[in-house]
Amino acid sequence: MDPDTASPRLDLAVQRALGSASRALSPDTASIRRWASAALAGDAEVTVRLVGAREGRCLNRDYRGKDYATNVLTFVYGEGEALFAGVDEGPGAGAEVEAAPLVGDLVLCVPVVAREAAEQRKALEAHFAHLIVHGMLHLQGFDHEAADEAEEMESREAQILAMLGYANPYA
């Protein structure tokens, strides 16, 4: 993809594994697409799964060893594999190398997101936007384990959210 001519392509699927109360709190697909696209630096295939507390807890326990539901989980597929696809070894080899799309899942636990938004006195929409942006940055390799990484990631999140019209979630 030529960054001067095209925006990154987002192939997005949204799944809702929710009861009616949580479903009513969940954001619409167009909003999720807007938030995810704003945080995207390259082409991606992403599934956003909105879940209840039971599934959120099971996934957090099974994949992170933490027996409670958390706000967002990020699953990246193909880590450590070649980052480029479409290399032709025939005549004109290497003339065009296209980056393979990022592939991953974001799982948001709607009851946890809603509880956090209320506790932090934030608009639910703004908190969902923040967590989608946060998860998308994780998919792209950003992390917040070390202080310098956290500062870079939080700064990038704040910039993206400002561009989307939301306040800095860390202020």
C-alpha positions in Angstrom: 0.0 0.0 0.0 1.3 3.4 -0.9 0.8 5.7 2.1 0.5 8.7 -0.1 -2.4 7.5 -2.1 -4.6 5.3 0.1 -5.8 5.0 3.6 -5.3 1.7 5.4 -8.0 -0.8 4.6 -9.9 -2.2 7.5 -11.8 -5.5 7.1 -13.9 -5.4 10.2 -16.3 -7.9 11.7 -18.3 -7.1 14.8 -19.7 -9.9 17.0 -22.2 -9.3 19.9 -22.4 -12.2 22.3 -24.5 -10.3 24.8 -27.8 -10.3 26.7 -30.3 -7.6 26.0 -29.1 -5.3 28.8 -25.5 -5.3 27.6 -26.5 -5.2 24.0 -28.3 -1.9 24.6 -25.1 -0.5 26.0 -22.8 -1.6 23.2 -21.7 0.8 20.5 -22.9 0.5 16.9 -20.7 -1.0 14.1 -20.2 2.3 12.4 -18.7 3.9 15.5 -16.4 0.9 16.1 -15.2 1.1 12.5 -14.5 4.8 12.9 -12.5 4.4 16.1 -10.6 1.4 14.9 -9.8 3.0 11.5 -8.5 6.2 13.2 -5.8 4.1 15.1 -4.8 2.0 12.1 -1.4 2.5 10.4 -1.7 -0.3 7.8 -4.2 -2.7 6.4 -5.9 -5.0 8.9 -8.4 -7.7 9.3 -10.0 -7.3 12.8 -12.8 -8.9 14.6 -14.3 -6.9 17.5 -16.2 -9.2 19.9 -18.5 -7.6 22.5 -19.1 -10.0 25.4 -20.7 -10.3 28.7 -18.9 -10.8 32.1 -18.9 -14.6 32.0 -17.1 -14.9 28.6 -14.8 -12.0 29.5 -13.8 -13.7 32.7 -13.2 -17.1 31.0 -11.1 -15.5 28.2 -9.0 -13.5 30.7 -8.5 -16.6 32.9 -7.6 -18.9 30.0 -5.3 -16.5 28.1 -3.8 -14.3 30.8 -4.2 -16.4 34.0 -6.4 -13.7 35.7 -9.7 -14.9 37.0 -11.8 -11.8 36.4 -13.4 -10.0 33.5 -11.3 -7.2 32.1 -12.3 -4.3 29.8 -10.4 -5.3 26.6 -8.3 -8.3 25.5 -6.2 -8.2 22.3 -5.3 -11.2 20.3 -2.7 -10.8 17.5 -2.4 -13.6 14.9 0.7 -14.3 12.9 3.2 -12.7 15.3 6.7 -13.6 14.4 5.7 -14.6 10.9 7.0 -12.8 7.8 5.6 -9.3 7.6 5.5 -9.2 3.8 3.5 -11.2 1.3 3.4 -11.4 -2.5 7.2 -11.6 -3.1 7.6 -13.0 -6.6 10.7 -15.0 -7.2 10.3 -15.0 -11.0 11.3 -12.3 -13.5 11.2 -8.9 -11.9 11.4 -10.4 -8.5 11.1 -8.0 -5.6 9.7 -5.3 -7.8 6.6 -5.0 -5.7 6.4 -6.2 -2.1 3.1 -5.6 -0.4 2.8 -5.7 3.4 0.5 -8.5 4.7 -2.5 -7.2 6.6 -2.5 -7.2 10.4 -4.8 -9.9 11.7 -6.3 -9.9 15.2 -9.2 -9.8 17.5 -10.3 -7.3 20.2 -12.7 -8.6 22.9 -14.5 -6.0 24.9 -16.5 -6.9 28.0 -19.4 -4.5 27.9 -20.4 -4.7 31.6 -16.9 -3.9 32.7 -16.6 -1.0 30.2 -19.9 0.4 31.4 -18.9 0.0 35.1 -15.5 1.7 34.5 -17.1 4.6 32.5 -19.5 5.2 35.4 -16.8 4.9 38.1 -14.5 7.3 36.1 -17.4 9.7 35.3 -16.7 9.3 31.6 -19.2 9.1 28.8 -19.7 5.5 27.8 -19.1 6.2 24.1 -15.8 8.0 24.9 -14.6 5.0 27.0 -15.5 2.5 24.3 -13.7 4.7 21.8 -10.6 4.8 24.1 -10.6 1.0 24.5 -11.0 0.3 20.8 -8.1 2.7 20.0 -6.1 1.1 22.9 -6.7 -2.4 21.6 -5.9 -1.4 18.0 -2.5 0.0 19.1 -1.8 -3.2 21.0 -2.5 -5.1 17.7 0.1 -3.0 16.0 2.8 -3.8 18.6 2.4 -0.9 21.1 2.6 -1.8 24.8 2.6 -0.2 28.2 4.7 -2.6 30.3 7.6 -0.2 30.6 7.3 3.5 31.6 8.7 4.8 28.2 6.4 2.4 26.3 3.4 3.5 28.3 4.2 7.2 27.7 4.4 6.7 24.0 1.3 4.6 23.8 -0.8 7.0 26.0 0.4 9.9 24.0 -0.6 8.3 20.7 -4.0 7.3 22.2 -4.6 10.9 23.3 -3.8 12.2 19.9 -6.1 9.8 18.1 -8.9 10.4 20.5 -8.5 14.2 20.1 -8.7 13.8 16.4 -12.0 11.9 17.0 -13.3 14.6 19.2 -12.8 12.9 22.6 -11.0 14.2 25.7 -7.6 12.8 26.8 -8.6 9.7 28.9 -5.4 10.1 31.0 -5.9 13.8 31.9 
